[in-house]
Amino acid sequence: MRFSFSICALLLLNAAAAIGQEEQQSTTEIAVQWHWDVVSTPDFYGPFRGTDAGFRNPKPKQPLPMSLRLTHDKEPFGVFEALVGVEGVTMPERTISVSSQETERVVNEILSKWRFAPATLDGKPIRVRLRVHLNKKIG
């Protein structure tokens, strides 16, 4: 009798694990919209220099994706900050708010691959901090 119970328990655990794997593999494409702004010039002390006449915003070399592949988060949103270096390489810096850990992971991966022509001040490349907003696209 004990042997049969052990076999049944093992079969149930295997079935539960298989169902969990299927759920993890089921992803949904969710349309999103992005908005970003330069919020600081971290290499300078004092006031934000982004309004100076000689300041030029960084220019994205490619757009952010119009949809995210997520398994759990059906209403993704978030506010993130990232640094864009003088070479145009983006480095996620912090998450201000986010709808889920999965969305945070996916967005930080996307932000780390985002490339720019760098921001400039008086013709010289400078580092800037971006604030990036993500929302589910409505309509």
C-alpha positions as CSV (number, residue, x, y, z in Angstrom):
1,M,0.0,0.0,0.0
2,R,2.8,2.4,0.9
3,F,4.5,1.8,-2.5
4,S,1.4,2.7,-4.4
5,F,0.9,5.9,-2.4
6,S,4.5,6.9,-3.2
7,I,4.0,6.3,-6.9
8,C,0.8,8.3,-7.0
9,A,2.4,11.2,-5.1
10,L,5.4,11.2,-7.6
11,L,3.0,11.2,-10.6
12,L,1.0,14.1,-9.1
13,L,4.2,16.1,-8.5
14,N,5.4,15.5,-12.1
15,A,2.0,16.5,-13.5
16,A,2.1,19.7,-11.4
17,A,5.6,20.5,-12.6
18,A,4.6,20.0,-16.2
19,I,1.6,22.3,-15.8
20,G,3.8,25.0,-14.2
21,Q,6.3,24.8,-17.1
22,E,3.4,25.1,-19.7
23,E,2.2,28.3,-17.8
24,Q,5.7,29.7,-17.8
25,Q,6.1,29.2,-21.5
26,S,2.7,30.8,-22.4
27,T,3.5,34.4,-23.3
28,T,1.4,37.2,-24.6
29,E,2.4,40.1,-26.8
30,I,1.2,43.3,-25.1
31,A,1.2,46.6,-27.0
32,V,3.0,49.3,-25.1
33,Q,3.9,52.9,-25.4
34,W,7.0,54.6,-24.2
35,H,7.9,58.2,-23.3
36,W,11.3,59.4,-22.2
37,D,12.9,62.7,-21.2
38,V,16.4,63.8,-20.1
39,V,16.1,64.6,-16.4
40,S,19.7,65.4,-15.5
41,T,23.3,65.8,-16.6
42,P,25.1,63.9,-13.8
43,D,28.6,65.1,-14.7
44,F,27.8,68.7,-13.8
45,Y,27.2,70.2,-10.4
46,G,24.5,72.8,-10.0
47,P,21.4,73.2,-12.0
48,F,20.3,70.9,-14.9
49,R,22.2,71.9,-18.0
50,G,19.6,70.4,-20.5
51,T,18.1,73.8,-21.1
52,D,21.4,75.5,-22.1
53,A,21.5,76.8,-25.7
54,G,24.4,74.4,-26.5
55,F,22.7,71.3,-25.2
56,R,21.5,68.6,-27.6
57,N,19.4,65.6,-26.5
58,P,20.7,62.1,-27.2
59,K,19.1,60.6,-30.4
60,P,18.0,57.0,-30.3
61,K,19.6,54.8,-33.0
62,Q,16.6,52.4,-32.9
63,P,13.1,52.7,-31.5
64,L,11.9,50.9,-28.4
65,P,9.7,47.9,-29.1
66,M,6.0,48.5,-29.7
67,S,5.1,45.3,-27.7
68,L,6.4,43.2,-24.8
69,R,6.3,39.4,-24.5
70,L,5.1,38.8,-21.0
71,T,3.8,35.7,-19.3
72,H,2.0,37.2,-16.3
73,D,1.7,40.9,-16.5
74,K,-1.3,41.9,-18.6
75,E,-1.2,45.6,-17.6
76,P,2.5,46.6,-17.7
77,F,3.6,50.0,-16.5
78,G,6.7,51.4,-15.1
79,V,9.0,54.4,-14.5
80,F,12.7,53.7,-14.9
81,E,15.9,55.7,-15.0
82,A,18.9,55.0,-17.2
83,L,22.2,56.6,-17.9
84,V,23.3,57.2,-21.5
85,G,27.1,57.5,-21.6
86,V,29.3,59.5,-23.9
87,E,29.5,56.5,-26.3
88,G,25.7,56.3,-26.5
89,V,25.6,53.1,-24.4
90,T,22.6,52.9,-22.1
91,M,22.8,51.5,-18.6
92,P,19.7,50.9,-16.5
93,E,20.2,52.7,-13.2
94,R,17.0,52.3,-11.1
95,T,13.4,51.4,-11.1
96,I,11.1,54.1,-9.6
97,S,7.8,52.1,-10.0
98,V,6.8,49.0,-11.9
99,S,3.8,46.7,-12.3
100,S,5.7,43.4,-11.8
101,Q,9.2,41.9,-11.4
102,E,8.8,40.3,-14.9
103,T,8.1,43.7,-16.5
104,E,11.1,45.2,-14.6
105,R,13.4,42.4,-15.9
106,V,12.2,42.7,-19.5
107,V,12.4,46.5,-19.6
108,N,15.9,46.6,-18.0
109,E,17.1,44.1,-20.6
110,I,15.6,46.3,-23.4
111,L,17.1,49.5,-21.9
112,S,20.5,47.9,-21.6
113,K,20.5,47.2,-25.4
114,W,19.1,50.7,-26.4
115,R,21.8,52.8,-28.2
116,F,22.0,56.5,-28.9
117,A,24.0,59.1,-30.6
118,P,25.1,60.8,-27.3
119,A,23.9,64.0,-25.9
120,T,26.2,67.0,-26.4
121,L,26.9,70.2,-24.6
122,D,28.7,72.8,-26.6
123,G,29.6,70.1,-29.1
124,K,31.1,67.7,-26.6
125,P,29.5,64.4,-25.7
126,I,28.1,64.2,-22.2
127,R,26.4,61.7,-20.0
128,V,22.7,62.2,-19.3
129,R,20.1,60.5,-17.2
130,L,16.8,59.5,-18.8
131,R,13.5,58.9,-17.2
132,V,11.6,56.3,-19.2
133,H,7.9,55.7,-18.8
134,L,6.2,52.6,-20.0
135,N,2.4,52.1,-20.3
136,K,0.1,49.6,-21.9
137,K,-1.1,51.0,-25.1
138,I,-4.8,51.9,-25.0
139,G,-6.9,51.5,-28.2
